[in-house]
Amino acid sequence: MTAIEESTSHARVLSSVSVHNGATAAANKAPYRYVQLEDASDRHAATLWRTRYSPRHLWDDTIGHGLSRITRSFQRACASSNSCTTRTQQVRDAPKELLAVTKSAGRFYAQNCMLFQREVLAGVAAMLLMIPETIAFSYVANLDPVVGLYATGFFGIVVGLMGGVPGTVAGAAGALAVVMPQLTGSDGSLGHLSLAERIEHLFVALTIAGILQLLFGLLGFSKVFSMIPRTAHIGFLNGLALMMFLSQMTTFKVCTVDTMRFGECEVNHLLKWMKPSDPTTWTTFFLVVLTMIVMIGFPKIPAIGRLVPPTLAVAIIGIGFEHGINRPLLHYDVRTIGDTSPLSGGLPTFGFPEFSGVKNWSAVISCAASLAAVGLFESIMTLQAVVDLTKQRLTSEATKKECIAQGVGNILCGFFGAMGGCSMIGQSTGNILNGGRFRVSAVVGGITTFIVILFASSVIELVPVACLTGILYVIIIHTFYWPSLKLIFHLRPTDAFAIIMVTALAAAINLAVAVIAGVVWQSLVNGWRSGQQLSVRTTTEFVKVYHHPHQNSHNVTTNEHGIQDPEHEDALVLGHEEAKVYQIKGLLLYSSIATFRPFFDIDNDPALVILDFQECLFGDFSAVAALREAATRYHEARKLLVARNLCAQSLDLLHHDLGWDHVESIHMPLQPHGGDVDGVVEAGYASRQSSGEFLGRSSNVAPSPLPHLHHVSPFSPSGAASPLSSYHVLQH
């Protein structure tokens, strides 16, 4: 037997009894230069069925292969973090590290007493800013205000200690409040239940949402937020600013029932606009404007402007004006926090959510998923806004910590009967403007919220709501991305539309829907643009190929394995073949398939066609499917399609599909004179010895000079590939 016959025999045995394994091929240090297919005659089809399509092999090539990939992924993730043992040791050392950090922080603030004082005052100011918002959002969620204040206290402490960026303020947020009525509302999916039962379902949903957020952070999925485009970010900020502005319109409304508090009238839709002729209207407007002037001008006062947060100054000035001048002298009473809703209450009590009492799991899980998504979206956007103000950089580790903190906070709210919440852009912006830069301010805000509930509610109830509206208006000015008003006239129409769409959806529906819509829109636009950039250039080359003489099937014998005996085959013949080369340039993915299909002139192309992917990248599995479709069309035309210069990413996509055979050289059937070609492409294989030399090399036979060619199989594993297919897979 000649060397060429030995190599051909080796190829036949391998390709007849094995199936392509993506992991093996990817790990191969010396991948094959070509991919070519082999004839599988009907006389050994039964053997193929027993070997390639046995139950064990089908398991190994489907579910077993998927499980092995998951295992390898976890092993790589574990190895990238210096082994799971190191991670376990870090968990064990966490208490010691926490104690060390606490001591270090104590020494730092002992040496910087003025900074500590400013952080404490900023925390008190943040509490003053969050309390009226929390009360308003509690009514939106159909909850008692104390339930919302519990959430503000818990989130202030948890996010202050565990959050991703220092200075971030968290609490009961409006973005979550607008989602909760689908469980707590009388017209929601649980409207047939009592209010107490609906609220208990909400606590279950909050616990599930917290678990989802916790897993999201622990598994490192927070990296997906890097995919949020800038247009969605701008639209998010603008929509949030617009939503906060609209929420303050109630400041200029009055209750139509004198015996009810303002909060109760708001829930029952018993509000009406103030009359322009009413002096109370102009007094309220004056307080709003005065507050904005103090917020902007007070920090510029030397010495004292740096020590006292402007929101605290606003509260003092507002209380002094309302209760020292307006009510005693002018008698134009402006609504206060106490007029809106009482704040007295006790500490929250611990209790497990009633999972066994859930009447509608689909509604609970749907609400939990929405709460988790909305909370994470607003929290990550809040981090981005904070780092933009402080001139820092948002890291993936910070987003991971934030997700974990959000999860812990919502789980606590579920167990202690609180409303749930997330980080808040407006309040965090106000905290930064007040000088809060460290974790103390957020923690103090959470602690003082509980203190107010227990002891100081009567003092907080004196603050005019108009002062809080003026504070929020200043925050809105800093939240809204004003350059976008000019950008929408200079950007491409698709980008301008994305900003407007996200802004409108954030204000009209909720922030999560708005951001998701922005990401989807931008993905579609980018996919379309990438697809339109695909181009092709055609050339003609003469390449070396190995011709396999046309065999008489009646003279072919098989061995005991059902494999054709190479001793009865003719020798390979080295020759030259004219090939048409399609040089593809661009990104081949789902959006460019329509552009890719018309490239080929199958009827007029020669017997050998080469696809050069030197300047082309496969973007997704649609590219593999398009390549297989092209191979099918050429196969039906009795022509050979070969691909070359595939990059590592493109090859990886091929490795996860079936039917791609890597060999060392191009083999084509030798056309007999005056006869028709069978159309079946015989697979040749020149295997490598351990020294790297080619088996079968002789004076007149040499490997093809073309690098990295891959013969494209036209058969799909889901359809055309079967035990009786004419081609099957070659594996080293």
N, C-alpha and C positions, 0 to 999 in steps of 0.2 A: 504494500500500500504506500502510495506517495505521501509526501508531507501535506500536500494540498488536500488529498483525500482524507488524511487523518484529521485535519482541521475542519473539513466539511462534516465529517462524521461527528466530531465533538459538538459542532453547532447544532446538528440535527437532534442529538440526544438531549442536549440542554433545552432546546426550544420545544421539544415534544413533551416534556414531562414537568415543566415548571411554569410558574406564573410570575409576572412582574411584581416586585415588592418595592414600593416607593422608598421605604426606609433604607433597604439594602442598596438601591441604586444611588440614593443621595449620599450614603456613606462611602461609596466606592471611590477610592483615591484616583483611579485611572479610568474614567468613564469611556465607553465605546465612542468611536468617532462617527458612526452611522447608526441609523435605525432602519431595519429592513425586515420584511415579512417572509414567512416560509409556508410552503404548500403542505397541507395536511390531507393526505388522500383518504378516501372513505375506508380503505382497507385497515387503517388503524384508528378509526374514529371511536370504536368501543374502548380501546385502551386509553384514549384521551379522556373519555367520560369517567373512567375509573380513577384516573390519576388527578386530573385537573378539577373535576367536578364531584369529588367525593364529599360527604357531609363535613368531614374534618377540614378539608381544604377550603370549602366554601365558608366555614366559620372563620378560619385563619385569615381569609381574604376579605371579610366583611366586618362583623362585629369584633372579632379578635384583633384585627388590624387597627380598628378605631380605639379599642381599649389600650393597645400597646402604644399608640400615639399619645393618648392622654397621659399614660404613665411616664413616657419620655418627657412630656412637657412639664409635668410636676418635678421630675428629676432635674431638668435644666433650671427651672425656677428655684429649686432648692439649692442647686450648686451655685447659681448666680449670687445668692445671698450668703455665701460662705458656709453652706451646709445647714441642714435643719438643726443640727446639734447646737450650732452657734445661736440660732434664733431661739431655741429653747432656753439656752443660758441667758440670753438677753431678757426673756420674760422673767426668769428667776431673779435676775439682778435689778428688775424694775423698781421694787421698793427702795433699794439702796440708792439707786440713781435719783429717785424722786426726793428722798431725804437730802441728798447732796445738793440738788437743784434748789430746794427750799432754803437750805442754809445759805447758799450763794446769793439767792435773791434777797434774803434778810440782810446780809452784809451790804449788798449793793444799795438797798433803800435806806439803810442806816447811815451810809455815807452820803446819800443824796436825799435829804429830808424834804427839800423844796419840790423835787421831782415826785416824791411819794405823795405829797400834799396835792399836787396838781392832778395826779392820777386818781386820787380819791374824789376830788371835786368833779373831775370829768365823769367818773362813775355815777355820782349823784345826779349830775346833769343828764346823763344818758337815761337814768331811771325816770327823771321827770319827763323826758321826751317820749319814753316808751309807754308810760302808764295810760295816757289818753288814747294812744293808738291801740293799745291792748284792749282797752274797754270797748272801743268802737268795733274792732275785729271780733271780739267775743260775741257781740250782738249779731254780727254778720253770720257767725257760725252757729247761732241759736244756743249759745251757752251763757252761763252766769259769768259776769266780769271777773269774779274771784278765780274761776277756773282758768281764764286766760292769764291772770296775773301769776298764778302758780307756774304756768309754762314759761313766762318771762323770767321768773326767778330761777327756775331750774336751768334753762338754756343759758342765762347769763353766767352762771357758775360753771357749767360743764364746758361750754364753748370757750369761756375765758381761760380755763385751765388746760383744755385739750385741743382747742381749735388750731387751725393751720397757720393763721397770721395774727400776731398780737394786735390788740386794738379793735378787733371785730366784735360787734355787739349783736346778740341774738335774742330772740323772744318770740312771742305769738305774732306771726306775720299774716298780713292780709292775703298774700299769695296762697297760703294754706287755708285761710278762713273761707275763701270763695269755693274751695273744693269740698269742705265738710258738709254743707247742706244736703249733698246727695245722700247722706246718712241721717243727719239730724233734722233736716227739714220735713215739715208736714206733707209737702208735696214730693218728697223724694221716694226712693225705692223702698224705704222702711216706714212710709207714712202711716201704715195701718197699726204700727206699734205706738206705745206711749213714749213721751219724751225721755223718760228715764231709761227705757230700754234702748232707744235710739242712741242716747249718749253712751251707754255701755257698749254698744256696737262700735262706736267711734273709738273708745279706748282700746278695743281689740285691734282695730285697724291701725291705730297709732303704734301699738306694739309690733305688729307685723311690718309696718313701714320702717320702724327703727331697726329691726333685724335685717331688712333688705339693705338699708343704708350701711349698717355695720359690715355686712358681707361685701358690699360694694367697695368699701375702703380696705378691708383686710385682703381681698383678692386682687387689689391693685387696679380695679376697673376705672378708677378716677382718671386714668390717662385718656379716656375717651373725650374728656372735656377739651383736650387740645384740638379736637376736630371742629369745635364751634367757630365758625368764620367771624371775621371782624364785623361784617354787616349785621349778623345776628346779635352780636354783642352791643353794637350801637343801637339797634332797634329795641333790644331788651332794656337798656338804660332809658331811652326815650319813652318807651311804653310804661316803665315803672314810674318815671316822673309824672307822666300824664295820669296814671292811675292814682298816685298820691294826691295830685292836684284836685282831681275830681272827688276824692274822698273827703276833702276839706270843705266842700260846698255846704255841708251841713252846718258849718259855723254860722252861715248867714240864713239859717232857717230857725223857726220857732215851733213849739208844740201847740197843737190846736186844742188840747185838753189841759186845762189849768191844774187839774188834780193829779196828773201823771208826770213822772220825771221824763226828761228829754230822751234818755235811752229807751225807755218803754215805748214812747211815741215813735221812735225811729223803727223799732221792731214791728210795730203795728201800722207803719206807714201813715202816721198821723201828723206829718210835718208840712209846713208851708213856708214860702219865702218871706223874708222880712220886707216890710214896705219901705220904699225909698223915703217916704215922708216921716218915718219913725226915727226919732233921735237916737234910739238904741242901735239902729243900723249903722249910723255914722260913728257912734262911739265904738262899736265893734271894729269897724274899718280903721279907725284911728289907732286902736290897740294893735291891730295887725301890722300897720305901717310902722308904728313906734317900735315894735318888736324887731322888725327887719332892720331898722336903723341901728338899734342896739347890737344886734347880731353881727352886723358888718363893721360898725365903728368901734365897739367896745374893745376888741382885741388890739386895736391900734393905740390905745391909751398906754403911755409908758408905765412900767412897773406893774400896776394892778391888772392891766390887760393880759399879762402873761400868767398871773397867779390864779385868777378867778375865771372859770369857764363862762362864756357869754350867755349860754342858756340858763345858768344859775342866776346871773345878773338879770336876765329877762324875767325869771320867776319872781325875784324880789321886787323889781320895778312894777311888774304886773299886779302882784298882790297889794303893793302899796298904793298904786293908782286906783284899783278897783274898790278896795275896802277903806282907803283913807280919803279919797277925793270923790270918786264917781258915785258910790252908793250913799254916803252921808250927805253930799252936797248937791249932786246933779240928779240923782235918783233915776239914772238910765242904766239899770242893772244889765251887766254883760254876763252871759252864762259861764259858770265855773265847772270844774270837774265834779264837784259835789252835786251840782244841779243836774249833771248828766247821769250819774249812777253812784251809789254808795260804795266805799272801798273796804269797809270793815269785814273781817273774817278771821278764821283761825288757820293753823298750819295744816297742810295736806296730810292725809292718812294713807298708809300703805295698804294695798289690796291687789290681789291677782285679777286680771281681766277675766270676765266670764266667757271663756272660750266655749264652754259646753252649752251656753245659752244662745249661741249665734243662730239666728233664724234664716239668714240669707248669706251664705258664704261668698257667692259670686259678687254681691254688692260690697261686702267687706274687703275682699281681696282687690277688687277694682279700685276702691277708694284708697286702700293702702298703697297700691302701686302709684296712683296719682300723687298722693302725699309725698311718697319717697322721691319721685322724680322732680316734682315742683320744689321740694325743699332742697334737694341737691343742686338743682339749676340755680336757684336764687343764692344759695350759699356760695357756690363757686364764683358766680358773678360778683357777689359781695367781696370776696377775697380779691378779685381782679380790680375792683374799684378802690379798695383800700391800698393795695400795692401801687396803683397808679398815683394816688394822692401822696403816699410816702416815698415815692421814687424807688421802689424795690422791685424785685422780680419774683413772680409766682412760680414755685417749683412743684413738681409732681408729688414730692413728699408732703408739701403743705396741703395739697388737695386731698391726699390720702388721710392725713390727720383730721381734716375737716369732715370728711365723710364718716370717719369713726366717731367723732364728737357728735355729729348730727344723729347718728344711730343711737348712741348712748343716751342722748337727751330725749329722744322720742320714746325710747323704752322706759325711761324714768317717768315720763309723762303718762304713759299707759298704765304703769303700776301705781302711780300716785293720783290718778284722776285729774290730770292737767290737760290743757288744750292741745299741746304739741306746737312746734314752731320750727324756725330755722334762722340763719343769719339774715340780718336786715340791712339792705344797702343804705337806706335813708338814715337810719339811726347810727350805723357805723360811720357814715360820712360825717354826721354831726359830732360823733365822738372824736374823730380825727381833727375836725375843725376846732374842737374844744381843747385840743392838746393831748388827748389820750394816745399813747404810743405803745403801751405795754399791756400785759394781761391783767394788771391790777384794776384798771378802770372797768373792764367788763365784769370781773368778779364782784367788785364793789356794787356795780349796777344790779346784779342778781341778788346780792345779800340785802341791799337797801330796799329792794322790792318786797322781800319778805318782812322787813322791818316796818315798812309802810303799812302792809296788810295788818300787822299786829298792833302797832303803836301809833304811827304818825299819819294815819289816814285822814284825820281831821285837818291837818296842815296842808296836805296835798290837795284836798278838796277845795281849798281857797284859790287855787291858781285859775285865772281866766282861760277858757278854751281858746280865745282869740290870740293869746300869747303863744300857745302851742301851734296854732295855725301859722303865725308869722315865722316861727322857728322852722316849720316844715317847708314853708315857701322858700326860705333861704337854702335849705337842703335840696329842694327840687331844682333850684337854679344851678347848684353844683352837680346834681345828678344828670340832668339833661345834657346831651352831647350837642352843644350849640353849633359846632362846625358842620354838623350834618345838614343844617338848613342850606348851606352852600354846596355841600358835597353832592346832594341829590341832583343838582343841576350840572355837575361836572363829571360824575361817575358814569359808567356804562348804564344803560337803562335797566339791565337785569340786576345790577348791584343796588341801584337806587330803589328799584321795586322791592328788593329784599329788606332794606331798611324800613320802608314805609309799611310793608306787610307785617313785619315782626312788631313794629310799634303799635299798629292797629290791633293785632291779635292779643298782644300783652295787655292792652287796656280793656279790650272787649271780652276776652275769654279768660286766659290765665297765662302766666309766664312760661310754663313748661310747653304748652301747645305752641306758643309763639316761637320759642327757640327751636323746637323740633321742626316746625314748618320752615324756619330759616335755614336749618341745616339741610333738610331735604331739598329745598329749592336750590341752594347753592351747589349741592351735589349733582343735581340734574343739569344745571347750567354748565358746571365744570366738565361733567361727562360728555355733554354735547359738544363743547368746545374742543375737548381732547379728541373726540371722534372725528371732527372735521379736519384735524391736522394730519391725518394719516395719508400718506402718499406712496407712490410706487414708481420705480424706474426699471426698465427692462434692458437686458443685454444678452449677448450670446457667447457661450464658452464651449471649448472642446475639453472634455474631462476624460480621465482614464476610468474604465469600468471593467468588471469581470463578467464575461459572458458565459452563461451556463448552457450547454447544448440542449436542444429540445429532446426530451426523453420519450421513448416509447413506453407507455405505461404497462404494456403487456410483458416487457422484459425486466420490470423492476421487481425485486424480491424484498421481503421484510424479514427481520430477525424475530426472536421470541418476544421482544418488547413491542413489536408492531412498528419498528422504525425501519425506514428504507436502508438497505445495505449499500454503503458507499462503494463497495468493491465493484459494483456493476454500473457505476456512473462514469461518464466521460470526464476528461480533465477540463478544468476551467481555462478559459481563453482570455488573455488580456487584450483589450482594444480601446479605441477612443470613440466617444459618442458626443454628438452635438447636443448641447443642453441650452434651454432658454432659462435665464436667471431673472427672477423677480426680486428686486432689491426693495424691501418694505421699510419705510421710515415713519416713525411715530409710535403712538401708544395704541395697542390693539386690545380693546375691551368691548363691553356690551354696546356702547354707543357708537363704535366705529365699525361694527360688523356690516352694516348696510353699505358702508364705503368700501369695505374689504372685498365683498363678493364680486363686484363687477370688474375687478382688476384682471381676471384671468380670461384668456382667449383659448379655451380648451380645444376647440375644433381645429385651430391652426397651429397649436403648439406642437413641438416635436415629441418623440417618445419619452424623453427625459426632461423633467422640469425641476429646477432648483429654486427654493425660496430662501433668500438671504436675509436673515434677521439681525444683521450686524447693528443696525440703527433702529431696531424695533424692540419693544418690551411688551410682554404679555401682562395685561392688567388683571384679568380674572379668568374664570373657567369658560366664559363665553368665547375667549380667544382660542382655547383648546378645541371647543366645539366647532368654531368656524374653520379651524385647520383640518379637523376631521371631515367636515363637510366638503372642503376643497379636495381632500384626498379621495373621498367617495366619488366625486364627479370625474376625477382623472382616472380612477380605477375602472369606472364604467366605460370610459373612453379607451381602455387598454393602454394606459400611459402611466409612467412611474413619476411620483412626486417625492422629492427629497428636500429636507430642510437643513440649513447649516447656520453656524454662528449664533446658536441660541444661548442666551445668557443664563446665569444660575437661577434667577427667579423664574424665567420661562421654563427651564427644565424642571424646576420643582413643581410647577403646575402640571407638567406632563407626567411626572412621577406619581401624582395622585390620581391619574386616570389610567385606564387599562388599554393595552393594545399598542404600546410604543416599544419597538425593539431596537436596541442599540447594538450595532455591529461595527466592524472596522473598515468596510469597503462597500462600494456600490456593486450590486450584482443584478444583471438583467438577463432574461432569456435570450439565447442566440436564435435569431430567426433563420429557419431553413429556407434555402432558395426555392422560390416558387410555392412556398407553403404559408399557411396562416399561423400566426402566433397564438398559443393557447391563452395568453393573457394572464397567466399565473406567474407571479414573481417569486423566484426561488431565493431563499435566504442563504447568503454566504456568511461565513464567519472565520476570521483569521484571529485566533485567540493568541493571547500573550503568554509567553513563558515567564517564570519568575524573574529572569534577567531582563525582561522587557522586549526581547526580540520577537518577531512575528513567526509563528508556525506557518509552514507552507511557503516560506520565502524561497525563491529559486532565482536563477539567472534571468528568466524571462517573466517573472511574476513579482510585482511590487505593490505595496499598499497605495491606495489612492492619495494624491497630494492634497486633496481638499480637506480642510480641518472641520471637525465638529459637524458632520452631516447626520441627519436623522431622518430615516425613512418613516413616512407618516402612514399609520394604519387607518384604513377607512372604516373600520368596524367599531361600533359603540358597544361598551360592555353591557348596556341596558337593553340593546336591541339586537344588532347584527351579530355580535359575538355569541357563539354557541358552541357546544361540543363538536358540531359538524361543520364549523367554519373552515374555510380554506386557509386561514392564517391564524397563528397563535403566537404566544409571547416568548421572547428570548430573554433569558436571565443568566447573568454570570454566576 
